[in-house]
């Protein structure tokens, strides 16, 4: 996707970045807690589950938060939407055109 974003959207994304990254990291930490405390599995299996989770989720962190340039901003917005990091209020900070693009890739199920 090569559509650029406006300067104001870039600034909005910059402002949201720490919150979105924290939100993703907290989600991952919550998943790690669940995976590491399953009493029905052995400690070794819990370790392997956590390791696999970290490998997979490390990819998600990179997917959403690398190539942090204005030229790549729409790609990062799309990645964050795929990861379901935005609240509805945060999405409203972007232009109608950007929200339409997000809906094209990740339509809302309003039913």
Secondary structure by P-SEA (a helix, b strand, c coil): ccccccaaaaaaaaaaaaaaaaaaaaaaaaaaaaaaccccccaaaaaaaaaaaaaaaaaaaaaccccccccaaaaaaaaaaaaccccccccccccaaaaaaaaaacccccc
